[in-house]
Amino acid sequence: MEKSSGTTANEPVPRWLSLFCFALMGPAMGINAVFLALAIPAMAPFGTNGLIAAGLVGAVVGVLPARWLARKIHEGIGE
């Protein structure tokens, strides 16, 4: 089935859209990772440095949902 938006399947996602989606999803995943680290009692000995590391890891993992979101927006979120 052909998309009505005129985009083809192999057309790359614009960089601005990818950066915008990462600006949304990166901090959100970082915050979620910090809350997860707060909920795990084994993270207590690492203190503030552990929370910072968890936030950074979460922000890096935020690239995955950001790429998915950018691809869906680029496709026109049509199904």
Backbone torsions as a table, in degrees:
resi	resn	phi	psi	omega
1	MET	NA	132.1	-175.3
2	GLU	-89.1	141.1	178.8
3	LYS	-75.7	143.1	-179.8
4	SER	-83.8	-11.4	-177.1
5	SER	-78.3	-11.0	177.9
6	GLY	89.1	1.8	178.4
7	THR	-88.4	143.5	177.2
8	THR	-96.0	165.0	-175.2
9	ALA	-67.8	-29.6	-176.9
10	ASN	-101.1	10.9	176.4
11	GLU	-76.6	129.9	-176.8
12	PRO	-70.3	151.4	176.8
13	VAL	-73.1	134.0	178.8
14	PRO	-59.9	144.3	-177.2
15	ARG	-62.8	-37.6	-179.3
16	TRP	-62.9	-36.1	179.4
17	LEU	-70.0	-39.3	176.8
18	SER	-64.0	-43.0	179.3
19	LEU	-67.0	-38.3	177.6
20	PHE	-63.0	-44.9	179.7
21	CYS	-66.4	-36.5	176.5
22	PHE	-68.6	-33.9	177.1
23	ALA	-64.2	-26.5	175.8
24	LEU	-83.4	-46.8	-170.6
25	MET	-86.4	-29.2	-179.3
26	GLY	-59.8	-56.3	178.6
27	PRO	-64.2	-34.7	179.9
28	ALA	-63.8	-43.3	178.8
29	MET	-70.4	-33.7	176.5
30	GLY	-63.0	-44.0	178.4
31	ILE	-64.8	-42.4	178.5
32	ASN	-61.8	-39.6	179.5
33	ALA	-66.3	-36.5	177.6
34	VAL	-66.3	-43.1	177.3
35	PHE	-63.1	-37.0	176.8
36	LEU	-65.3	-41.4	178.2
37	ALA	-65.4	-34.0	176.8
38	LEU	-68.2	-29.6	-177.2
39	ALA	-81.4	-15.9	-178.1
40	ILE	-95.3	114.9	-178.3
41	PRO	-62.0	-27.0	-179.1
42	ALA	-69.1	-13.8	178.8
43	MET	-84.7	-8.8	-176.1
44	ALA	-57.6	-40.6	-179.1
45	PRO	-64.6	-19.5	-177.8
46	PHE	-82.5	-17.3	174.2
47	GLY	60.8	-143.8	-176.9
48	THR	-65.3	-36.4	178.7
49	ASN	-62.4	-36.5	176.8
50	GLY	-66.0	-38.0	178.2
51	LEU	-67.5	-40.0	178.1
52	ILE	-65.2	-43.0	179.0
53	ALA	-64.0	-41.2	178.5
54	ALA	-63.3	-40.3	177.9
55	GLY	-64.5	-40.1	178.6
56	LEU	-67.7	-41.8	177.5
57	VAL	-63.1	-42.0	178.1
58	GLY	-62.4	-39.9	178.8
59	ALA	-65.9	-37.5	177.6
60	VAL	-67.9	-40.7	178.0
61	VAL	-66.6	-22.8	177.9
62	GLY	-62.6	-11.9	176.7
63	VAL	-64.6	-35.6	-176.8
64	LEU	-63.9	-53.5	177.5
65	PRO	-68.7	-25.7	177.8
66	ALA	-67.4	-40.7	177.2
67	ARG	-64.5	-41.3	179.0
68	TRP	-63.0	-45.4	-178.9
69	LEU	-63.9	-43.0	179.2
70	ALA	-63.2	-40.2	178.8
71	ARG	-65.4	-41.6	179.7
72	LYS	-67.0	-40.6	178.1
73	ILE	-65.3	-41.1	-179.8
74	HIS	-64.7	-35.5	177.8
75	GLU	-74.4	-13.4	179.3
76	GLY	95.9	12.5	-178.9
77	ILE	46.3	40.7	-179.5
78	GLY	-103.9	133.6	172.7
79	GLU	-153.9	NA	NA
